[in-house]
């Protein structure tokens, strides 16, 4: 005859219960039951974990305790993304790795939540940005390359390590001609820089971000505008670097001045360059990889932090590209 044992967790109110279980207590408690093969009873602001297996009960209770402690430390609700990440880590016995990730959390605006790397590659990327003057983040969409670089730029600026932030992208035309778009040059360029604006406003309050941009402390400009400048005391981000030519990449890298940091991000599979044009991102990866002061951080589909379907889409396209490349090599050999 089996003997069931239980652990109990008490909450101060409905808000605390919602905060710990990522806003969806019934659904997320069911996920805990399924993940650890336990029964959870939620009644009168008390959650009981019940199981015939002491090991299963211990794992489920350790997970809930982690949620409670993280909520208490951060003083903010557990997000659905954090809940899923933690749940997966506890199922795979990777909670120690998550604690290591948490040690590299990035503090941004006062009223904004800290940002934490979610994968091993993201962790290494953030650590590289903290320790190297030039860092390349290379990989598919949705892996956090630009977002984490922006978070680090804001964090380091607010900590007083840099006096300004410069954000730039190649204004590469993807089937459209800038000349036919309405408005002044700045208005034509704005759509190219919009992803950087969006990320920036996730890190800072809207008014604070706009004030810093008006004072040109945070500057957004197309890559072509970097020519002839020397960027001192600045945190510089070049986004969508796969659309920079090798000449543009050389021009950009040689802009770096004293007490500055530079992060270059891009996805080699999404270039809008002409077929006969060499991407500055791929070229730099080949010729600069042996310089120890420069870090190259590579991401893959396992680092995707968007909708779960994005990872599957990336993998499907990668398989298709590999298949086409294989066919091309076979036809050449014939």
C-alpha positions as CSV (number, residue, x, y, z in Angstrom):
1,X,0.0,0.0,0.0
2,X,1.5,3.3,-1.1
3,X,1.8,6.2,1.3
4,X,1.2,9.7,-0.1
5,X,3.2,12.7,1.3
6,X,2.7,16.3,0.7
7,X,4.3,19.8,0.8
8,X,2.4,23.0,1.3
9,X,2.9,26.5,0.1
10,X,1.0,29.4,1.6
11,X,0.4,32.8,-0.2
12,X,-0.6,36.2,1.3
13,X,-3.3,36.8,-1.3
14,X,-4.6,36.2,-4.7
15,X,-2.2,38.7,-6.2
16,X,0.8,36.8,-4.8
17,X,-0.6,33.5,-6.1
18,X,-1.1,35.0,-9.6
19,X,2.4,36.5,-9.5
20,X,4.1,33.3,-8.7
21,X,2.2,31.2,-11.2
22,X,2.7,33.6,-14.1
23,X,-0.8,34.9,-14.0
24,X,-2.5,31.6,-14.9
25,X,-2.5,29.5,-11.7
26,X,-5.0,26.8,-12.8
27,X,-3.3,26.2,-16.2
28,X,0.2,26.4,-14.8
29,X,-0.5,24.2,-11.8
30,X,-1.7,21.6,-14.2
31,X,1.5,21.9,-16.2
32,X,3.4,21.3,-12.9
33,X,1.3,18.2,-12.3
34,X,2.0,16.8,-15.7
35,X,5.8,17.7,-15.7
36,X,6.5,16.0,-12.3
37,X,3.7,13.4,-12.1
38,X,2.3,14.9,-8.9
39,X,-1.1,16.1,-7.7
40,X,-1.5,19.8,-6.8
41,X,-4.4,21.0,-4.7
42,X,-5.0,24.7,-4.6
43,X,-7.4,25.8,-1.9
44,X,-7.7,28.9,0.4
45,X,-4.4,30.4,-1.0
46,X,-2.5,27.2,-0.2
47,X,-1.0,25.0,-2.8
48,X,-0.3,21.4,-1.7
49,X,2.0,19.1,-3.7
50,X,1.0,15.4,-3.2
51,X,2.7,12.3,-4.6
52,X,3.3,8.6,-3.9
53,X,6.9,9.3,-5.0
54,X,9.1,11.3,-2.6
55,X,11.4,12.1,-5.6
56,X,8.6,13.5,-7.7
57,X,7.2,15.6,-4.8
58,X,10.7,16.9,-4.0
59,X,11.3,18.0,-7.6
60,X,7.9,19.7,-8.0
61,X,8.3,21.4,-4.6
62,X,11.8,22.6,-5.5
63,X,10.3,24.1,-8.7
64,X,7.6,26.0,-6.8
65,X,10.1,27.2,-4.2
66,X,12.2,28.6,-7.0
67,X,9.3,30.5,-8.4
68,X,8.5,31.9,-4.9
69,X,12.1,32.9,-4.3
70,X,12.5,34.5,-7.7
71,X,9.3,36.5,-7.3
72,X,10.5,37.7,-3.8
73,X,14.0,38.6,-5.1
74,X,12.8,40.5,-8.2
75,X,9.7,41.9,-6.6
76,X,7.8,41.4,-9.9
77,X,5.5,38.7,-11.3
78,X,6.9,35.6,-12.9
79,X,6.5,36.0,-16.6
80,X,5.0,33.2,-18.8
81,X,8.3,33.0,-20.6
82,X,10.3,32.6,-17.3
83,X,7.8,30.1,-16.0
84,X,8.2,27.9,-19.1
85,X,12.0,28.3,-19.0
86,X,12.2,27.3,-15.4
87,X,9.9,24.4,-15.8
88,X,11.9,23.0,-18.7
89,X,15.1,23.4,-16.7
90,X,13.8,21.6,-13.7
91,X,12.5,18.8,-15.9
92,X,15.9,18.3,-17.4
93,X,17.8,18.9,-14.1
94,X,19.4,22.1,-15.4
95,X,18.4,24.5,-12.6
96,X,22.1,25.1,-11.7
97,X,22.6,26.4,-15.2
98,X,19.7,28.8,-14.8
99,X,21.3,30.2,-11.6
100,X,24.4,30.8,-13.6
101,X,22.4,32.7,-16.2
102,X,20.7,34.7,-13.5
103,X,24.2,35.9,-12.4
104,X,24.5,37.6,-15.8
105,X,21.2,39.4,-15.5
106,X,21.1,42.9,-17.1
107,X,19.8,45.9,-15.2
108,X,18.0,48.4,-17.5
109,X,15.6,51.2,-16.7
110,X,14.4,51.8,-13.1
111,X,10.8,50.7,-13.9
112,X,11.8,47.9,-16.3
113,X,12.4,44.3,-15.4
114,X,16.0,42.9,-15.4
115,X,16.8,40.9,-18.5
116,X,18.3,37.5,-18.2
117,X,20.0,35.3,-20.8
118,X,17.8,32.3,-21.5
119,X,20.2,29.9,-23.2
120,X,23.9,28.9,-23.0
121,X,24.8,30.9,-26.2
122,X,23.0,34.0,-24.9
123,X,24.8,33.7,-21.6
124,X,28.2,33.5,-23.4
125,X,27.2,36.4,-25.6
126,X,26.4,38.7,-22.6
127,X,29.6,37.6,-20.9
128,X,31.6,38.4,-24.0
129,X,30.0,41.9,-24.3
130,X,31.0,42.6,-20.7
131,X,34.7,41.5,-21.3
132,X,35.5,42.3,-25.0
133,X,35.6,45.6,-27.0
134,X,34.2,44.0,-30.2
135,X,31.6,41.2,-30.2
136,X,29.9,39.6,-33.2
137,X,26.5,38.0,-32.6
138,X,25.7,35.7,-35.6
139,X,22.6,33.6,-36.0
140,X,18.9,33.3,-37.0
141,X,16.1,35.6,-36.2
142,X,14.6,35.6,-32.7
143,X,17.7,34.5,-30.9
144,X,18.1,37.7,-28.9
145,X,21.2,39.1,-30.7
146,X,19.9,42.6,-31.0
147,X,17.8,42.6,-27.9
148,X,20.5,41.6,-25.6
149,X,23.0,44.0,-27.2
150,X,20.5,46.8,-26.7
151,X,20.0,45.8,-23.1
152,X,23.7,45.8,-22.5
153,X,24.1,49.2,-24.1
154,X,21.4,50.7,-21.9
155,X,22.7,49.0,-18.8
156,X,26.3,50.1,-19.3
157,X,25.2,53.6,-20.2
158,X,23.1,53.9,-17.1
159,X,26.0,52.6,-15.0
160,X,28.2,55.5,-16.3
161,X,30.6,53.3,-18.3
162,X,29.8,55.0,-21.6
163,X,28.6,58.5,-22.3
164,X,26.4,57.7,-25.3
165,X,24.8,54.9,-27.3
166,X,25.0,54.8,-31.1
167,X,22.7,52.4,-33.0
168,X,23.1,51.8,-36.7
169,X,21.9,49.6,-39.6
170,X,22.6,49.4,-43.3
171,X,19.7,51.1,-45.2
172,X,19.7,48.2,-47.6
173,X,16.8,48.2,-50.0
174,X,14.8,44.9,-50.0
175,X,13.0,45.2,-53.3
176,X,12.0,48.8,-52.7
177,X,13.6,52.1,-53.8
178,X,14.1,54.6,-51.1
179,X,13.7,57.4,-53.7
180,X,10.1,56.5,-54.2
181,X,9.2,56.5,-50.5
182,X,7.5,59.8,-49.3
183,X,9.1,62.2,-46.9
184,X,12.5,63.6,-46.0
185,X,15.6,61.3,-45.8
186,X,15.2,60.9,-42.0
187,X,11.6,59.7,-42.6
188,X,12.7,57.3,-45.3
189,X,15.3,55.8,-43.1
190,X,13.0,55.4,-40.0
191,X,11.5,52.0,-41.1
192,X,15.0,50.5,-41.2
193,X,15.7,51.7,-37.7
194,X,12.3,50.8,-36.2
195,X,13.4,47.5,-34.6
196,X,16.1,49.4,-32.7
197,X,13.5,51.9,-31.5
198,X,11.2,49.1,-30.4
199,X,14.0,47.3,-28.4
200,X,15.1,50.6,-26.8
201,X,11.6,51.4,-25.5
202,X,11.6,48.0,-23.8
203,X,14.6,49.0,-21.8
204,X,13.7,52.6,-20.9
205,X,10.6,54.6,-20.2
206,X,9.2,56.3,-23.3
207,X,9.9,59.8,-22.2
208,X,13.4,59.0,-21.0
209,X,14.3,57.3,-24.3
210,X,12.9,60.2,-26.3
211,X,14.7,62.8,-24.2
212,X,18.0,61.0,-24.6
213,X,17.5,60.8,-28.4
214,X,16.6,64.5,-28.6
215,X,19.8,65.3,-26.9
216,X,21.7,62.9,-29.3
217,X,23.0,60.9,-26.3
218,X,21.2,58.0,-28.0
219,X,21.8,58.3,-31.7
220,X,20.2,56.2,-34.4
221,X,21.6,56.5,-37.9
222,X,22.1,54.5,-41.1
223,X,25.5,52.9,-41.6
224,X,26.5,55.3,-44.4
225,X,26.4,58.1,-41.9
226,X,29.3,56.6,-39.9
227,X,31.9,57.3,-42.5
228,X,34.6,59.8,-41.3
229,X,33.7,59.6,-37.7
230,X,35.6,58.5,-34.6
231,X,33.3,57.1,-31.9
232,X,34.8,57.7,-28.5
233,X,33.2,56.7,-25.1
234,X,30.4,55.1,-26.9
235,X,28.5,51.8,-26.9
236,X,27.9,51.1,-30.6
237,X,25.6,48.5,-32.1
238,X,25.6,47.6,-35.8
239,X,22.4,45.6,-36.5
240,X,21.5,43.6,-39.7
241,X,25.3,43.5,-40.5
242,X,24.7,40.8,-43.1
243,X,23.5,43.6,-45.4
244,X,26.8,45.5,-45.0
245,X,29.4,45.1,-47.7
246,X,32.9,44.1,-46.8
247,X,34.1,47.7,-47.5
248,X,31.3,49.1,-45.2
249,X,32.2,46.6,-42.5
250,X,35.9,47.7,-42.6
251,X,34.8,51.4,-42.5
252,X,32.5,50.7,-39.5
253,X,35.1,48.7,-37.5
254,X,37.7,51.4,-37.9
255,X,35.3,54.0,-36.4
256,X,35.9,52.6,-32.9
257,X,37.6,55.1,-30.7
258,X,38.8,55.3,-27.1
259,X,36.8,53.7,-24.3
260,X,34.2,52.3,-26.7
261,X,32.5,49.0,-27.2
262,X,31.1,47.6,-30.4
263,X,28.5,44.8,-31.0
264,X,27.8,43.6,-34.5
265,X,24.7,41.4,-35.1
266,X,23.4,39.7,-38.2
267,X,21.8,36.6,-39.8
268,X,23.9,35.4,-42.8
269,X,20.8,33.6,-44.2
270,X,18.8,36.9,-44.6
271,X,21.1,39.1,-46.7
272,X,19.6,41.6,-49.2
273,X,22.9,42.1,-51.0
274,X,23.3,41.4,-54.7
275,X,24.3,37.9,-55.5
276,X,27.8,39.0,-56.6
277,X,28.4,41.1,-53.5
278,X,30.3,39.8,-50.5
279,X,28.6,40.2,-47.1
280,X,30.8,42.1,-44.6
281,X,29.5,39.9,-41.8
282,X,30.7,36.6,-43.3
283,X,34.0,38.2,-44.5
284,X,34.7,39.5,-41.0
285,X,34.0,36.1,-39.5
286,X,36.6,34.5,-41.8
287,X,39.4,37.0,-41.3
288,X,39.0,38.3,-37.8
289,X,38.2,35.1,-35.9
290,X,41.8,34.6,-34.8
291,X,42.1,38.0,-33.0
292,X,41.6,37.2,-29.3
293,X,40.3,40.6,-28.4
294,X,37.3,40.0,-30.7
295,X,34.5,37.6,-29.8
296,X,32.4,35.7,-32.3
297,X,29.2,34.3,-30.7
298,X,27.1,32.0,-32.8
299,X,23.4,31.2,-32.2
300,X,21.2,28.5,-33.6
301,X,17.5,27.6,-33.6
302,X,17.8,26.3,-30.0
303,X,18.3,29.9,-28.9
304,X,15.1,31.2,-30.4
305,X,13.0,33.0,-27.7
306,X,10.0,34.0,-29.9
307,X,7.0,31.8,-30.6
308,X,7.8,28.1,-30.5
309,X,7.0,27.8,-34.2
310,X,9.9,30.1,-35.1
311,X,12.4,27.4,-34.1
312,X,10.6,24.8,-36.3
313,X,10.4,27.2,-39.2
314,X,14.2,28.0,-39.0
315,X,15.0,24.3,-38.8
316,X,12.8,23.6,-41.8
317,X,14.4,26.3,-44.0
318,X,17.9,25.1,-42.9
319,X,17.1,21.6,-44.0
320,X,15.8,22.9,-47.3
321,X,18.9,25.0,-47.9
322,X,21.2,22.1,-47.1
323,X,19.3,19.9,-49.5
324,X,19.5,22.5,-52.3
325,X,23.2,23.0,-51.6
326,X,23.8,19.2,-51.8
327,X,22.0,19.0,-55.1
328,X,24.1,21.9,-56.4
329,X,27.3,20.2,-55.5
330,X,26.1,16.9,-57.1
331,X,25.3,18.7,-60.4
332,X,28.7,20.4,-60.4
333,X,30.5,17.1,-59.9
334,X,28.6,15.6,-62.8
